[in-house]
Amino acid sequence: MKKLLTILVLTVMITSCTQRTEYVQASYTSTALYDGWECSKLREEYISVEEVFVQSSQTQGNFVNSDVASLKGQRVALRQSARNAGCGGHTVSEIITVEP
């Protein structure tokens, strides 16, 4: 009985743990969502997604890994779209701060 209880407790503990956000892989988000967007709009959207991502990282217990993966995918797509649009820079800080 004690062994069964131990296994049950360990199972609950393992399944209730969520991955840390840095270990969650980005899900694919198409850059087509952002085709035709101006640099200022891409910057605004990136900042918005980044704010939600930071909040989800801090309160990770309330978010499932798929939400984190989706946000990471959106960030990747937005950075690529900004590069494709010629928004300047190759780093995140350059892309979101350089005015067109």
trRosetta pair geometry for C-beta under 8 A, 3 or more apart (Angstrom, degrees):
i j d omega theta_ij theta_ji phi_ij phi_ji
1 4 5.7 -55 -150 35 32 112
1 5 6.4 32 153 -18 65 106
2 5 5.7 -54 -149 36 32 113
2 6 6.4 35 152 -21 64 105
3 6 5.7 -53 -149 35 31 113
3 7 6.4 31 153 -18 64 105
4 7 5.8 -54 -148 37 31 111
4 8 6.3 32 153 -20 64 107
5 8 5.6 -54 -147 37 30 113
5 9 6.3 30 155 -18 65 106
6 9 5.9 -55 -147 37 29 109
6 10 6.3 26 156 -15 64 109
7 10 5.8 -57 -146 40 29 110
7 11 6.2 32 155 -22 64 108
8 11 5.7 -54 -147 34 28 113
8 12 6.5 27 156 -17 63 105
9 12 5.9 -56 -150 36 30 109
9 13 6.3 30 153 -19 64 108
10 13 5.6 -56 -146 37 32 112
10 14 6.2 28 158 -18 67 107
11 14 6.0 -56 -144 37 28 107
11 15 6.2 14 163 -7 65 112
12 15 6.3 -63 -141 45 25 101
12 16 5.9 19 163 -18 64 116
13 16 6.1 -63 -142 38 23 106
13 17 6.8 30 158 -31 60 104
14 17 6.1 -53 -157 18 30 112
18 60 5.8 -163 87 149 135 108
18 61 6.9 176 14 -105 133 45
18 63 7.8 123 179 83 164 67
18 64 7.3 -144 -124 -135 129 41
18 65 6.1 -176 -162 -54 99 92
19 23 4.7 -115 176 82 115 114
19 24 5.3 139 96 -64 127 85
19 65 5.6 51 37 -101 109 126
20 23 5.1 79 65 10 80 105
20 24 7.7 -145 96 -18 41 87
20 60 7.5 -43 -130 -129 45 170
21 24 5.6 -49 -150 20 43 115
21 53 7.8 125 -168 -178 145 87
21 56 7.2 122 -98 111 135 93
21 57 4.6 -63 -6 -114 161 91
21 60 6.3 -133 -45 -102 100 125
21 68 5.1 -140 -127 -154 89 141
24 65 5.0 -167 -118 -157 125 94
24 68 4.6 60 89 106 163 124
24 69 5.2 -118 161 -68 110 79
24 72 6.7 173 105 -10 99 146
25 69 6.1 22 84 -124 56 106
25 72 7.5 -163 148 90 28 149
26 29 7.8 -78 167 2 104 97
26 69 6.0 148 -141 -161 24 64
26 72 3.5 -125 -101 119 87 109
26 73 4.4 145 175 -69 91 62
26 75 7.4 -108 -120 53 131 94
26 76 5.3 88 165 -16 162 135
27 66 7.2 35 -41 -155 143 67
27 69 4.1 75 -24 143 97 104
27 70 5.3 -14 42 -82 127 51
27 72 7.2 110 17 67 62 92
27 73 4.2 -61 72 -42 62 143
28 73 5.8 59 116 -142 1 129
29 33 6.8 -46 169 11 95 139
29 70 7.3 94 -65 -159 118 61
29 73 3.8 128 -15 142 103 102
29 74 5.1 69 -15 -79 176 48
29 76 6.7 139 45 64 103 94
29 77 4.0 -92 98 -26 104 141
30 33 5.7 121 84 -17 83 89
30 77 6.5 57 93 -126 18 135
31 34 5.8 -65 -171 46 61 100
31 35 7.0 91 132 -57 76 78
31 77 4.9 -169 -84 -158 61 86
31 80 5.1 -91 -89 98 132 116
31 81 4.7 172 -156 -70 100 90
31 84 6.7 93 169 5 146 151
32 35 5.3 -15 -152 -21 48 118
33 77 6.6 40 44 151 114 144
34 37 4.8 -56 -174 10 77 133
34 42 6.2 76 -172 -105 130 96
34 45 7.3 -161 -111 74 118 160
34 77 6.5 147 3 143 126 100
34 78 6.3 136 -66 -107 163 60
34 81 3.9 1 95 -137 134 167
35 81 7.4 -120 -69 -134 41 113
37 41 4.5 -124 -172 90 100 124
37 42 5.1 123 117 -58 124 86
37 45 7.5 -29 -173 3 158 140
37 81 6.6 36 49 155 118 131
37 85 6.9 -74 78 -79 72 155
38 41 4.9 91 57 9 76 104
38 42 7.1 -143 97 -5 37 89
38 85 7.5 155 -145 -179 25 145
38 100 7.3 -89 178 -9 93 160
39 42 5.6 -55 -146 38 33 112
39 43 6.2 37 155 -22 66 105
39 82 6.6 80 -130 -140 76 85
39 85 6.0 -178 -73 117 76 129
39 86 7.8 -77 -70 85 118 62
39 87 3.9 148 -121 -117 110 102
39 88 7.6 38 -136 16 146 91
39 98 7.9 -67 176 92 140 82
39 99 7.8 126 111 -161 133 35
39 100 4.3 144 41 -53 145 120
40 43 5.6 -51 -149 34 31 115
40 44 6.5 33 153 -20 63 104
40 99 8.0 22 -81 -138 92 71
40 100 7.0 -90 -38 5 83 117
41 44 5.7 -51 -148 35 32 112
41 45 6.4 29 155 -16 64 107
42 45 5.9 -58 -148 39 30 109
42 46 6.1 32 154 -22 65 108
42 78 5.9 154 -167 -164 88 88
42 81 5.8 -160 -124 105 129 110
42 82 4.8 162 141 -84 146 89
42 85 6.5 -180 -25 34 154 152
42 87 6.2 -105 69 -71 141 156
42 95 7.8 -75 123 165 119 102
43 46 5.7 -56 -146 35 28 111
43 47 6.4 27 156 -18 64 106
43 82 7.5 90 -64 -110 65 128
43 87 7.5 174 -53 -166 95 143
43 95 7.4 -174 -95 138 82 71
43 96 5.0 129 -139 -143 87 63
43 97 7.9 139 -137 -57 128 24
44 47 5.9 -57 -150 36 28 110
44 48 6.3 29 152 -19 63 109
45 48 5.5 -55 -148 37 32 114
45 49 6.2 30 155 -16 67 106
45 78 5.9 -157 103 -120 108 132
46 49 5.9 -56 -146 39 30 108
46 50 6.1 32 154 -21 64 110
46 75 6.9 86 -143 -130 82 67
46 78 4.5 166 -87 144 92 145
46 79 7.3 96 -118 -63 131 64
46 82 7.2 -4 -49 -47 143 136
46 92 7.8 -176 172 -158 136 91
46 95 7.2 118 -52 116 178 111
46 96 5.3 -127 93 -96 137 113
47 50 5.6 -55 -145 38 29 115
47 51 6.4 34 155 -23 63 103
47 96 6.3 128 -61 -157 89 129
48 51 5.9 -52 -151 30 28 111
48 52 6.8 23 153 -12 62 104
49 52 5.9 -57 -152 39 33 109
49 53 6.2 36 150 -22 67 108
49 71 6.0 164 -176 -154 93 82
49 74 4.9 -144 -141 113 148 126
49 75 5.7 -171 121 -72 131 75
49 78 6.6 178 30 -14 150 153
50 53 5.4 -54 -145 36 32 115
50 54 6.3 33 156 -20 66 103
50 75 6.7 91 -77 -104 76 114
51 54 5.9 -51 -147 34 30 110
51 55 6.5 28 154 -16 62 106
52 55 5.7 -56 -149 39 32 112
52 56 6.2 31 153 -19 67 107
52 71 6.1 -145 101 -120 104 131
53 56 5.7 -56 -145 38 30 109
53 57 6.3 33 154 -23 64 105
53 68 7.4 93 -139 -138 80 67
53 71 4.4 163 -89 154 94 137
53 72 7.2 111 -125 -66 130 59
53 75 6.8 10 -50 -50 157 130
54 57 5.6 -53 -149 33 31 113
54 58 6.5 25 154 -16 64 107
55 58 5.9 -60 -150 38 31 108
55 59 6.3 -13 165 21 69 107
56 59 6.6 -74 -134 61 28 78
56 60 6.5 69 158 -97 62 57
56 62 7.7 -122 -134 77 67 89
56 63 4.4 38 -155 -36 102 166
56 67 6.2 -149 -143 122 147 116
56 68 5.8 -174 132 -89 133 81
56 71 6.4 166 34 -2 151 162
57 60 6.1 1 -155 -66 28 98
57 68 7.5 99 -77 -121 70 114
59 62 4.9 -5 141 24 104 116
59 63 7.0 100 99 -10 78 101
60 63 5.8 -76 -149 47 44 100
60 68 7.6 13 -131 -67 92 134
63 67 4.5 -111 -168 71 101 138
63 68 6.0 105 132 -46 127 89
64 67 5.3 105 59 0 69 99
64 68 7.6 -139 102 2 41 87
65 68 5.5 -55 -151 40 43 112
65 69 6.0 46 151 -23 72 106
66 69 5.4 -50 -142 38 34 115
66 70 6.2 39 155 -23 64 104
67 70 5.7 -53 -149 34 29 112
67 71 6.5 28 153 -16 63 106
68 71 5.8 -56 -149 37 32 110
68 72 6.3 32 153 -18 65 106
69 72 5.7 -54 -148 37 31 111
69 73 6.3 33 152 -21 64 107
70 73 5.6 -55 -149 35 31 114
70 74 6.5 33 152 -20 64 103
71 74 5.6 -50 -148 33 33 113
71 75 6.6 37 152 -21 63 102
72 75 5.7 -52 -152 32 34 113
72 76 6.6 35 151 -19 65 103
73 76 5.7 -52 -150 34 34 111
73 77 6.3 30 154 -16 66 107
74 77 5.7 -56 -145 40 32 110
74 78 6.1 32 157 -20 66 108
75 78 5.8 -56 -145 37 28 110
75 79 6.4 28 157 -18 64 105
76 79 6.0 -57 -151 35 28 109
76 80 6.4 23 155 -14 64 109
77 80 5.8 -58 -147 40 30 109
77 81 6.1 32 155 -21 66 109
78 81 5.6 -53 -142 38 30 112
78 82 6.3 35 155 -22 64 104
79 82 5.7 -54 -150 33 30 113
79 83 6.6 30 151 -17 63 103
79 92 6.3 -59 -106 -99 122 77
79 95 6.0 128 -134 59 72 174
80 83 5.7 -53 -152 36 34 111
80 84 6.2 34 151 -19 67 107
81 84 5.5 -53 -144 39 33 113
81 85 6.1 27 156 -16 66 109
82 85 5.8 -58 -143 41 28 107
82 87 4.1 -61 -173 36 83 142
82 89 7.9 -19 135 68 120 98
82 95 4.4 81 125 -164 150 119
82 96 7.8 -57 -121 -64 166 58
83 86 7.8 38 175 -69 32 26
83 87 7.0 -72 -69 37 24 91
83 90 7.2 54 -107 -116 114 59
83 95 7.1 -55 -57 -105 70 125
87 95 5.6 64 101 -149 121 75
87 98 6.7 134 153 77 75 108
87 100 6.5 -67 -133 -81 65 96
88 94 6.2 -119 127 158 84 99
88 95 7.0 169 83 -106 63 47
88 98 3.9 -99 93 109 135 152
88 100 7.3 -173 -7 -99 116 56
89 93 7.4 -130 -170 86 149 54
89 94 2.3 177 -139 126 138 117
89 95 4.7 -140 83 -55 122 55
89 97 7.8 82 -45 51 162 79
89 98 5.2 173 -24 -4 119 138
90 94 6.4 24 32 59 41 143
90 95 7.8 78 -91 -49 3 98
91 94 4.7 91 55 9 79 103
91 95 7.0 -150 91 -7 38 89
92 95 5.8 -60 -147 37 30 110
92 96 6.2 6 165 -2 67 113
93 96 6.4 -66 -140 47 26 96
93 97 5.7 -4 171 3 65 123
94 97 6.5 -74 -131 48 21 93
94 98 5.4 16 180 -24 66 119
95 98 6.9 -41 -115 27 14 104
